[in-house]
Each structure stands twice: as structure tokens, then as C-alpha cells.
Amino acid sequence: MICVSLQLETVGEFLEAVEKFPFAELRLENLQPSDEEVARLFSLKKKLIATMRPGPYSESERRRILMAAVNAGASFVDIELESDPEFRKDIVRLARKKGSEIIVSYHNHELTPPAGELQKILSRCFESGADIAKIACHAHSLRDSARILGLLDSPGSVVAIGMGPAGRLTRIMAPLLGSPFTYASAEAGRETADGQLDFEKLAMLLRELGKRND
């Protein structure tokens, strides 16, 4: 399954883009929406991930927006592993009540840690309340990508991503090896992370690989 990651500037842009895809991540960092605007987005009959990475807004503002998304019906909410436990606590409690799945995500934009460290990070994600653990690391080589993909042999639901050109392999292979989904951009030039493939290209590659495995 492919999740299209969208990072846009207005509610209208999000509404237009979401119509094109069955599953999308709404990256809200550039929007600073009101509760009413969040409700308008996440009450859509679509499978949607609510994500708002740390940036210009306070933790209380981020928590308000993510909790509004969960209240409105977000299918998933993404919380960074590095976030303060107090920040996570209220969101996790509300997500459990509302039936939203919790993604606890770890990002390393510099490198891919050794296998033992990756396993410890994965365990911390689940200990922090994850239904799905997302591990995204910059891959400098195919060996890094192989190490990332090795996480899919672990217990639990894992999204394993190698960022950067050497990590593109992971974006194609992960869903074939047990990852519940992988991320893509809406189109070339609209990537939200280094190494993302666009939706059409990734869908084509997965179809072709699927045929060869039939």
C-alpha cells in the first residue's frame, strides 16, 4: 500500500490533493490550521495520517492540532519518538479512545545506525505506545538499505525507510516484505523526504514486481 505524503500551504490545496489518492499523510507544519480546518480535513472519508513535525510552533500548539485531527477521525497519528513523554501521553490516550492507530516515528537524517541500535530504537517505539513503528534513516549504501529492511523481520508492524538515493530500494521493497505501507510523493518535485519516488512511478514498480511474484 502506498501513502502519499502531502505538505501544502492551504486547506484548499490539501482538499484538492487528497481527492486523488485513497491514502495520504497530511503534513501540517506549513498550515497552522484552526480546529475547524483540521476537522474539515480529517472528517473526509479517506485513510489519512495526521503529522506535524516540530518547527515554528510550540509543543502545546502541535498537540492541539494533532488531537483535533484524532477527534475528527484521522486513521493514524504520527508522533516522534524523540518527543517529550508528556506531549505523547495525551495524544496516545485520545487515539486509543477514538480508534486512531498510533505511529511512533524515528528519523535519522545523517546515517543508518548499526543493527543492534536499530533494534533498540524499534523497541522504544513500541514501548512508547506505537501500533506501527516507523524507522527512517539516511542510507549511504545498499548495505544500509539492507540493514533497514532487516527490521521487517522483527515482531510488530514496522514501516522501514531508507532516505536518500541509496535508500530508494527500501521504498520499493518494504511493502513486498511485510511493511504495512510505504511513502511516495504526489508527483515528481513534490517530495517531502529525500529519496521519495512519485506515486505513479512507485505504483508501476510495485505492480511489475507483483506480477513477477505471481
LOTIGU-890092 format. One record per residue: residue number from 1; residue in one letter; x, y, z of N, C-alpha, C in turn. Coordinates in steps of 0.05 Angstrom, whole numbers, plus 32768, in hexadecimal, padded with zeros to 4 digits. Layout:
  kemi  romi    nu    nv    nw   cau   cav   caw    cu    cv    cw
   NUM     a     X     Y     Z     X     Y     Z     X     Y     Z
...
This chain:
  kemi  romi    nu    nv    nw   cau   cav   caw    cu    cv    cw
     1     m  8011  7FE8  8000  8000  8000  8000  8012  8019  8000
     2     i  8009  802D  7FF1  8019  8045  7FEE  800A  805C  7FFC
     3     c  8019  806A  800E  800F  8082  801B  801C  809A  800D
     4     v  800C  80AC  8003  8017  80C4  7FF6  801A  80DA  800B
     5     s  8033  80E3  800E  8039  80F8  8022  8035  8114  8016
     6     l  8024  8124  8022  801D  813E  8018  8025  8154  802C
     7     q  8034  8167  8023  803C  817E  8035  8035  8197  8025
     8     l  801E  81A3  802C  8013  81B9  801C  800E  81D2  802D
     9     e  8005  81E7  8021  8003  8201  802E  7FE7  8209  8037
    10     t  7FD3  81FD  802B  7FB7  8205  8031  7FA5  81ED  8033
    11     v  7F8F  81F1  8041  7F7B  81DB  8044  7F70  81D4  8028
    12     g  7F6B  81E8  8017  7F61  81E3  7FFC  7F74  81D1  7FEC
    13     e  7F8E  81D6  7FEE  7FA1  81C5  7FE0  7FA1  81A9  7FEA
    14     f  7F9E  81A5  8004  7F9C  818A  800F  7F83  817C  8005
    15     l  7F6C  818A  8006  7F53  817E  7FFE  7F54  8175  7FE1
    16     e  7F60  8185  7FD0  7F63  817E  7FB4  7F75  8166  7FB0
    17     a  7F8C  8166  7FBE  7F9F  8151  7FBA  7F95  8136  7FC5
    18     v  7F88  8137  7FDC  7F7F  811E  7FE9  7F6B  810F  7FD7
    19     e  7F5B  811E  7FC7  7F48  8111  7FB6  7F54  80FD  7FA3
    20     k  7F6E  8100  7F9D  7F7B  80F0  7F88  7F85  80D5  7F93
    21     f  7F86  80D2  7FAD  7F94  80BB  7FB9  7F83  80AE  7FCF
    22     p  7F83  8093  7FD1  7F74  8086  7FE6  7F81  8088  8001
    23     f  7F9B  808D  8002  7FAA  808C  801C  7FBE  80A2  801B
    24     a  7FBE  80B4  802F  7FD0  80CB  802E  7FD9  80D3  804A
    25     e  7FF1  80DE  804C  7FFB  80EA  8064  7FF8  8108  8061
    26     l  7FEB  8115  8073  7FE9  8133  8072  7FFD  813F  8085
    27     r  8012  814A  807A  8027  8158  8089  801E  8174  808E
    28     l  8019  817B  80A7  800B  8194  80AD  801E  81AB  80B6
    29     e  8039  81A6  80B4  804B  81BA  80BF  8048  81D6  80B3
    30     n  8041  81D7  8099  803F  81F1  808B  8023  81FE  808D
    31     l  8011  81F2  809B  7FF5  81FA  809A  7FEC  820A  80B2
    32     q  7FF3  8201  80CA  7FE9  820D  80E3  7FCA  8210  80E2
    33     p  7FBC  81FA  80DF  7F9F  81FB  80DB  7F90  81FF  80F5
    34     s  7F78  8209  80F3  7F66  820A  8109  7F5A  81EE  810E
    35     d  7F4D  81EA  8125  7F40  81D1  812A  7F2B  81CB  8115
    36     e  7F1D  81DF  810C  7F08  81DB  80F7  7F14  81D2  80DD
    37     e  7F2B  81DE  80D6  7F38  81D5  80BD  7F43  81B9  80BF
    38     v  7F4D  81B2  80D6  7F57  8196  80DA  7F3F  8183  80D8
    39     a  7F29  818A  80E4  7F11  8179  80E3  7F08  8176  80C6
    40     r  7F09  818B  80B6  7F01  8189  809A  7F13  8175  808A
    41     l  7F2C  8175  8091  7F3F  8163  8083  7F3B  8146  808B
    42     f  7F3B  8142  80A5  7F3C  8126  80AF  7F21  8119  80B2
    43     s  7F0C  8127  80AC  7EF2  811A  80AB  7EEC  810F  808F
    44     l  7EFE  8114  807C  7EFB  8108  8061  7EFC  80EA  8063
    45     k  7EED  80DD  8051  7EEB  80C0  8051  7F03  80B5  8042
    46     k  7F1B  80BA  804E  7F34  80B1  8042  7F45  80A5  8059
    47     k  7F58  8094  8052  7F6C  808B  8065  7F82  80A0  8067
    48     l  7F84  80AD  807E  7F95  80C4  8081  7FA7  80C2  809A
    49     i  7FC0  80CA  8097  7FD3  80CC  80AD  7FD6  80E9  80B4
    50     a  7FD3  80F0  80CE  7FD7  810B  80D8  7FF4  810D  80E2
    51     t  8003  811F  80D5  8020  8123  80DC  8025  8141  80DE
    52     m  8033  8149  80F3  803C  8164  80F6  8057  8164  8103
    53     r  806C  8166  80F3  8087  8164  80FE  808E  817D  810E
    54     p  80A1  817A  8121  80AA  8192  8130  80B5  81A7  811E
    55     g  80B0  81C0  8125  80B9  81D6  8114  80B2  81F1  8121
    56     p  80A4  8202  8114  809F  821D  811E  808A  821E  8134
    57     y  807B  8208  8139  8065  8209  814C  806C  81FC  8166
    58     s  805F  8205  817B  8064  81FB  8196  805A  81DE  8198
    59     e  8064  81CF  81AC  805A  81B4  81B0  803D  81B4  81B7
    60     s  8033  81C8  81C5  8017  81C8  81CC  8006  81CD  81B3
    61     e  8010  81DD  81A0  8002  81E2  8187  8001  81C8  8176
    62     r  8018  81BB  8175  8019  81A2  8165  8006  818D  8172
    63     r  8006  818B  818C  7FF5  8177  8199  7FD7  817E  8194
    64     r  7FD0  8198  8195  7FB5  81A0  818F  7FAC  8197  8174
    65     i  7FBD  819C  8160  7FB6  8196  8144  7FB4  8177  8140
    66     l  7FC7  8168  814A  7FC7  814B  8147  7FAF  813F  8155
    67     m  7FA8  8149  816C  7F91  813F  817B  7F77  8146  816C
    68     a  7F76  815E  8160  7F5F  8165  8150  7F5B  8152  8138
    69     a  7F72  814A  812C  7F71  8137  8116  7F66  811C  811F
    70     v  7F6F  8113  8136  7F65  80F9  8140  7F48  80FC  8146
    71     n  7F3F  8111  8153  7F23  8115  8159  7F12  8115  813F
    72     a  7F1D  8120  812A  7F0E  8122  8110  7F0D  8108  8101
    73     g  7F1E  80F4  8109  7F1C  80DA  80FB  7F35  80D2  80EC
    74     a  7F4C  80DD  80F2  7F65  80D5  80E5  7F69  80B7  80E9
    75     s  7F70  80A9  80D4  7F75  808C  80D6  7F8E  8086  80E6
    76     f  7FA2  8098  80E4  7FBC  8095  80F1  7FC5  80B0  80FC
    77     v  7FD5  80AF  8111  7FE2  80C8  811A  7FFF  80C0  811E
    78     d  8011  80D1  8114  802E  80CD  8115  803A  80DE  812B
    79     i  8048  80D0  813E  8055  80DE  8154  8073  80D7  8154
    80     e  8084  80EA  8155  80A1  80E5  8155  80AA  80D7  816E
    81     l  80BB  80C3  816B  80C7  80B5  8182  80D5  80C8  8195
    82     e  80E2  80DD  8189  80F2  80F0  8199  80E1  8104  81A8
    83     s  80C7  8104  81A3  80B6  8118  81B0  80B4  8112  81CE
    84     d  80AD  8127  81DD  80AA  8124  81FA  8094  8110  8201
    85     p  8098  80FF  8215  8083  80EC  821D  8069  80F9  8224
    86     e  806A  8111  8230  8052  811F  8237  8043  8128  821E
    87     f  8052  812F  8208  8045  8136  81EF  8037  811E  81E3
    88     r  8044  8107  81E5  8038  80EE  81D9  8020  80E5  81E8
    89     k  8021  80E7  8203  800D  80DA  8214  7FF0  80E1  820D
    90     d  7FEA  80FB  820A  7FCE  8102  8205  7FC5  80F9  81E9
    91     i  7FD8  80FB  81D6  7FD1  80F3  81BB  7FCC  80D5  81BA
    92     v  7FDD  80C5  81C7  7FDA  80A8  81C7  7FBF  80A0  81D5
    93     r  7FB9  80AD  81EB  7FA1  80A7  81F9  7F88  80AC  81E8
    94     l  7F88  80C3  81DA  7F71  80CA  81C9  7F70  80B8  81B1
    95     a  7F86  80B1  81A5  7F86  809F  818E  7F7B  8084  8195
    96     r  7F82  807A  81AD  7F77  8060  81B6  7F59  8062  81B8
    97     k  7F4F  8078  81C3  7F32  807C  81C7  7F24  807E  81AC
    98     k  7F30  808C  8199  7F23  8091  817F  7F28  807C  816A
    99     g  7F3A  806A  816F  7F3F  8055  815B  7F53  805D  8146
   100     s  7F62  8072  814A  7F78  8079  8138  7F91  8069  813E
   101     e  7F9E  805E  8129  7FB7  8050  812E  7FCE  8063  8132
   102     i  7FE0  805B  8144  7FF6  806C  814C  800F  8064  813D
   103     i  801B  8076  812E  8035  8072  8122  8049  8081  8133
   104     v  805C  8072  813F  8073  807F  814D  808A  807E  813A
   105     s  8095  8096  8133  80A9  8097  811D  80C4  80A0  8127
   106     y  80D9  8094  811B  80F4  809C  8121  8101  80A4  8107
   107     h  810E  80BB  8107  811C  80C5  80EE  8139  80CB  80F4
   108     n  814A  80C1  80E3  8167  80C7  80E5  816F  80D1  80C9
   109     h  8173  80EB  80C6  8179  80F6  80AC  8196  80F6  80A5
   110     e  81A7  80EA  80B7  81C4  80EA  80B2  81CE  80CE  80AA
   111     l  81C3  80B9  80B6  81CF  809F  80B1  81BB  8089  80BA
   112     t  81C3  8070  80B4  81B4  8059  80BD  81C4  804C  80D4
   113     p  81B9  804B  80EC  81C7  803F  8103  81CC  8022  80FF
   114     p  81DE  8016  810F  81E3  7FF9  810E  81C9  7FE9  8114
   115     a  81C9  7FD0  810C  81B1  7FC0  810F  81A8  7FBE  812C
   116     g  81BA  7FBB  813F  81B2  7FB9  815B  81A5  7FD2  8165
   117     e  81AF  7FE9  815D  81A3  8002  8165  8188  8006  8158
   118     l  8185  7FFE  813F  816B  7FFF  8132  8156  7FEF  8141
   119     q  815E  7FD7  814A  814B  7FC6  8159  8143  7FD3  8173
   120     k  8155  7FE1  8180  814F  7FEF  8199  813B  8006  8194
   121     i  8140  8014  817E  812E  802A  8176  8112  8020  8170
   122     l  8111  8009  8162  80F8  7FFD  815B  80E8  7FF5  8175
   123     s  80F7  7FEA  8188  80EA  7FE2  81A1  80DF  7FFB  81B0
   124     r  80EF  8010  81AF  80E6  8029  81BD  80CC  8034  81B0
   125     c  80CA  8031  8195  80B1  803A  8188  8099  802B  8193
   126     f  809B  8011  8195  8084  8002  819F  807F  8007  81BD
   127     e  8094  800A  81CC  8091  8011  81E8  8084  802C  81EC
   128     s  8086  803D  81D8  807A  8058  81DA  805D  8058  81D1
   129     g  8052  8041  81CA  8036  8040  81C3  8030  803B  81A6
   130     a  8044  8035  8195  8040  8032  8179  802E  801A  8172
   131     d  801B  801E  8160  800F  8008  8151  8020  8001  8139
   132     i  802D  8016  812E  803F  8014  8117  8058  8023  811E
   133     a  806F  8017  811C  8089  8024  811F  8094  802C  8104
   134     k  809A  8046  8101  80A6  8050  80E8  80C3  8057  80ED
   135     i  80D5  8049  80DE  80F2  804E  80E1  80FB  8059  80C6
   136     a  8105  8072  80C5  810E  807E  80AD  812A  8089  80B2
   137     c  813E  807E  80A3  815A  8085  80A7  8166  808B  808C
   138     h  8179  809D  808C  8188  80A2  8073  819A  808B  806C
   139     a  8196  8080  8054  81A6  8069  804B  81BC  8074  8039
   140     h  81D5  806D  803F  81EC  8075  802F  81F5  805F  801C
   141     s  81E9  8047  801F  81F1  8031  800E  81DB  801C  800D
   142     l  81DD  8009  7FFC  81CA  7FF3  7FFB  81CB  7FE2  8014
   143     r  81E2  7FE1  8021  81E4  7FD2  803A  81D3  7FE0  804F
   144     d  81D3  7FFA  8050  81C2  8009  8062  81A5  8002  805D
   145     s  819D  8002  8043  8182  7FFB  803C  817A  7FDF  8044
   146     a  818D  7FCC  8041  8188  7FB1  8049  8184  7FAF  8068
   147     r  8193  7FBF  8077  8190  7FBF  8094  8175  7FCA  809C
   148     i  816C  7FDF  808E  8152  7FEA  8094  813C  7FD6  808E
   149     l  813E  7FC9  8076  812A  7FB5  806F  8129  7F9E  8082
   150     g  8140  7F98  808F  8141  7F82  80A2  812F  7F86  80BA
   151     l  8127  7F9F  80BF  8114  7FA5  80D5  80F9  7F98  80D0
   152     l  80F3  7F93  80B7  80D8  7F87  80B1  80D6  7F6A  80BA
   153     d  80EC  7F5E  80C3  80EB  7F43  80CE  80E5  7F44  80EC
   154     s  80E1  7F5C  80F7  80DC  7F5F  8114  80BF  7F5C  811A
   155     p  80B8  7F55  8133  809C  7F54  813A  808F  7F70  8139
   156     g  8076  7F71  8133  8068  7F8B  8132  8066  7F95  8116
   157     s  8056  7FAA  8113  8052  7FB7  80F9  8067  7FCD  80F6
   158     v  8077  7FCB  80E0  808E  7FDD  80DD  808D  7FE9  80C1
   159     v  8090  8004  80BF  8095  8012  80A6  80B3  8019  80A6
   160     a  80C2  800D  8093  80DF  8010  8092  80E7  801F  8079
   161     i  80F5  8036  807D  80FB  8048  8066  8118  8050  8067
   162     g  8125  804E  8050  813F  8059  804C  813D  8073  803C
   163     m  8145  8089  8048  8144  80A3  803B  815D  80A6  8029
   164     g  815B  80B7  8015  8171  80BC  8003  8170  80A9  7FEB
   165     p  8181  80AE  7FD6  8180  809E  7FBE  8185  8080  7FC4
   166     a  8198  807A  7FD6  819E  805E  7FDC  8188  8050  7FEB
   167     g  8175  8060  7FF5  815F  8054  8004  8146  804F  7FF3
   168     r  8146  8057  7FDA  812E  8053  7FC9  8125  8036  7FC8
   169     l  8139  8024  7FC9  8132  8008  7FC8  811F  8000  7FDE
   170     t  8122  800C  7FF6  8111  8005  800D  80F4  800E  8007
   171     r  80F1  8024  7FF9  80D6  802E  7FF4  80C6  801C  7FE1
   172     i  80D5  800D  7FD1  80C9  7FFA  7FBE  80C5  7FDF  7FCC
   173     m  80D9  7FD6  7FDA  80D9  7FBA  7FE4  80CA  7FB7  7FFF
   174     a  80C9  7FCC  800F  80BD  7FC9  802A  80A0  7FBE  8029
   175     p  808F  7FC9  8018  8073  7FBF  8018  8071  7FA2  800E
   176     l  8085  7F99  7FFF  8085  7F7E  7FF5  8090  7F6B  800A
   177     l  809D  7F76  801F  80AA  7F66  8034  809B  7F67  804F
   178     g  8083  7F74  804E  8073  7F73  8066  806C  7F8E  8073
   179     s  8078  7FA4  8068  8071  7FBE  8073  8054  7FC5  806C
   180     p  8045  7FD0  807F  8029  7FD6  8079  8025  7FEA  8062
   181     f  8038  7FFC  805F  8037  800F  8049  8052  801C  8045
   182     t  8055  802A  802F  806C  803A  8029  8063  8056  8020
   183     y  8075  8069  8021  806E  8085  801A  8077  808C  7FFE
   184     a  8068  809D  7FF2  806F  80A8  7FD7  8067  80C5  7FD7
   185     s  8072  80D4  7FC3  8069  80EF  7FBE  8051  80EF  7FAB
   186     a  8042  8105  7FAB  802B  8107  7F99  8035  8107  7F7C
   187     e  804B  8114  7F77  8057  8115  7F5C  8074  811D  7F5F
   188     a  8083  8119  7F49  809F  8121  7F4A  80A2  813E  7F50
   189     g  80B4  8145  7F62  80B9  8161  7F6B  80A9  8169  7F83
   190     r  8097  8157  7F8D  8087  815E  7FA5  808E  814B  7FBC
   191     e  80A7  8142  7FBD  80B0  8130  7FD2  80B0  813D  7FED
   192     t  80A9  812E  8002  80AB  8138  801D  80C3  812C  802C
   193     a  80D1  811A  801F  80E9  810D  802B  80FC  8106  8014
   194     d  8116  8106  801A  812B  8100  8007  8128  80E3  7FFD
   195     g  8127  80DF  7FE3  8125  80C4  7FD8  810A  80BA  7FD2
   196     q  80F5  80C9  7FD8  80DA  80C0  7FD2  80D6  80BD  7FB4
   197     l  80C8  80A8  7FAD  80BF  80A5  7F91  80A3  80B1  7F8F
   198     d  809B  80B9  7F77  8080  80C3  7F74  806C  80AB  7F72
   199     f  8053  80B1  7F78  803F  809D  7F7B  803C  808B  7F62
   200     e  803B  8098  7F4A  8037  8088  7F32  804F  8076  7F2C
   201     k  8067  807F  7F30  807E  806E  7F2B  807F  8057  7F3F
   202     l  807A  805D  7F59  807C  8048  7F6D  8066  8034  7F69
   203     a  804E  803D  7F62  8038  802A  7F5D  803E  8018  7F46
   204     m  804A  8023  7F31  8052  8013  7F19  8066  7FFE  7F21
   205     l  807B  8006  7F31  8090  7FF3  7F39  8084  7FDC  7F4A
   206     l  8072  7FE3  7F5C  8066  7FCF  7F6D  8055  7FBC  7F5D
   207     r  8046  7FC7  7F4A  8036  7FB5  7F38  8048  7FA2  7F29
   208     e  805E  7FAB  7F1E  806F  7F9A  7F0E  807C  7F85  7F20
   209     l  8085  7F8C  7F37  8091  7F79  7F49  807D  7F65  7F53
   210     g  8064  7F6E  7F57  804F  7F5C  7F60  8049  7F47  7F4B
   211     k  8049  7F4F  7F31  8044  7F3C  7F1B  8059  7F27  7F1A
   212     r  8072  7F2F  7F1F  8088  7F1C  7F1D  8088  7F08  7F34
   213     n  807A  7F0F  7F4A  8078  7EFD  7F61  805F  7EEB  7F5F
   214     d  804E  7EF0  7F4C  8035  7EE0  7F49  803C  7EC3  7F41
